[in-house]
């Protein structure tokens, strides 16, 4: 094989001007098996997350058997068509150790950072998607993308540090514009003209970086760290400019929408949220398919989920605490109704990634997506048996279709496994009882 | 179990013996230099001042972490992520293009280039020097000016367009951390050897963010250039001028919007089946209604802060009128509710009632908690994680009213500890449903809206307003919040004496909010800082 990198070839051909690139766009860029790029590099493996609030009821959520042969109980019956892409992990615990059980907070923070938070104001470490993005996100336009279906700019489960949440995209229109607006470099465009304005912007940006370095010298240590972070953001922007100046490799799966979707009105009723979730998901899927990012986060609802059932007086979270237990059924029927709506959107999310063809498989096959929540039984803020899903096969590194028994071990194991799969070099992860160096081996291929 | 569960005052400010008004100002113990990220409103207000109000910018920045009761205090610790930088760049790009477009360039760029297709150093310098001074809140150094003009010239020559070149340089200026971050600097205080004070331009910025919620204007910067802020008399003139400026209305709106948690309006919606008259427009207008009443009472009338909780004067729009079941003319109309009406004070307004309720039900607990935390600076503990809801969940029990439901809470010692500090307040507002509509009955039962606030009984919402008006914690909480907001740093202890000093003056001056702003803005504590600016 030649050493010539396709991008370099194209760049050479461009010679700075507008060029018509007469290249077939499709499988010529893949190897003969369709499971790697033509230059022999493997397909990129992406990492995603998906969140729903207020957990589940094990009685109607957790399958009775483990392994490959498991039935879907009624709360997750809607996952039938995507079951083959999923692993469901049961019987994993979030250990709080000496910290209090912080309602709707302890489990998701533990799961995503390996550390049980000590108070509601305590945001330890960084979330695992940030760690993974540092590893695999540096070559794409966006290091990571975060979105929510709640319409609320505060719903995010990703943060760089205690004071830096990754603010979600909350408006489909804004998300579309950011992804596929004027700054989008269509990899399949027949012509490519490096934008002279981008070159100018890049040069102006270097002046801003100088100013940032100068200001860093004038502030205390904590504020210096904040300016370092700002500087890193500027570097990211510089990388985006660089990418806009480079002809991207064609990507067969990249078929971005031609126009922005209609924005949705504010509101939390489940139909509206499902619709918003669909719009945001479709955009996110295409952003990943077009290799704009390799790390992505989506939240269906907040931890204290505010989703509404029209005609019912309380939102999801309040319902978990106040709806009477139906003695005949043995669970809270309206709460379960809310969980089922969440699972429908999870099914949509997984299905949307699986529908995009990539090489000989699907985009989902080259992803590892973790679906998780903030409690098991929300009514009593239970931290044991907190359910987790994976979706996708991470380019063949992960199996699917399994129901795994965690045996009461820490939820942190899944994050540890995912980071290892994504190439993060760590010997162990987590603190106190959540420390682990044991992967969830059952799901590894 | 939770016998010790009582609302904790976050500090004992206001409870200490108070110093006489004439007593010297106590020193401030903890006065850090702040590096604050501009809030979304500060950013947009400042751009509107520099470039005019018709810039069309569409961006929503995430709020900071609420700290010590205020989002604004999170600005001193907030980081800007990569997507945040991208958002600033995007906004800068939009704005810069509008500043130099053919509709705006003639009045926003103070000179005409010799040629529109090439660089023009003199004209670029004129624009950048004037704009940079406003964005960076201080004159640009010659080096920085030269570098920025150089960037504009290079860009203009590359794209063969003077105005576009200028726009590129402006994008860079808007992305400059010296604009995005308000980084305070200190200098030795000659009046107090060994101590540091804010340098004049940092002082101007702190004052301006406090009183106007925007960066300093030209007049204020000139005062800083002259050193006016270094003398008592100079400061007084500056502060009085600022308080007389209509921008103080925006500053007041920002402060109260923050303190009252109005960021929650961004995601507020009601169940349309339960409350058909409550629409998205209602939510927007409910927020506006309360801010109008606050500005009218505190700024226009220069009235007593406590009267906000008893006033029967309000403003209604058509969408609000539907919730109030009144008919009004289009636009905003002043309305005075008659004596005896339960619509008295801020707590009886739709903003408070709807924000602190469920989508289809009222919530005495949430309303009581909001009064404690937002208005009295007390902390209501979170419910225990293993809380047992079996009492209120009993499907056989028939609760007609919220009082019957929460009485069930109060009969359980685990719940009662905390609910007794929230519910007796919130129950007084039960004549208003989850959308803020008046009602006499709930599920056929007559509503009993009596309650108590720290031992003071009342029989309805108006009585609660009066009890709140009379509570000493109401005023001292406002003082505490206003000072923290002004200096941009939370109360981490050591401010009690200082707060007592402001409280005394606030009381002596009839609880006038403008007077409080003035006292804070003129006090040494506002300008004193403990740290020395780090040397490069």
Interface residues (C-beta under 8 A of the other chain):
Chain A: X100 X101 X102 X103 X120 X121 X142 X143 X146 X150 X151 X152 X153 X154 X156 X160 X161 X162 X163 X164 X165 X166 X167 X170 X171 X174 X178 X196 X197 X199 X200 X201 X203 X204 X205 X207 X208 X210 X211 X212 X214 X215 X217 X218 X219 X220 X222 X223 X226 X227 X229 X230 X232 X233 X234 X236 X237 X240 X265 X266 X267 X268 X269 X306 X308 X310 X311 X312 X313 X314 X315 X318 X321 X322 X323 X324 X325 X379 X380 X381
Chain B: X33 X35 X58 X60 X61 X62 X63 X64 X65 X74 X77 X78 X79 X80 X81 X82 X83 X84 X85 X86 X89 X90 X144 X147 X148 X151 X154 X155 X158 X159 X164 X168 X169 X171 X172 X175 X176 X177 X178 X180 X181 X183 X185 X266 X267 X268 X269 X271 X272 X273 X274 X280 X283 X358 X359 X360 X361 X382 X383 X385 X386 X387 X389 X392 X393 X394 X395 X531 X533 X534 X535 X536
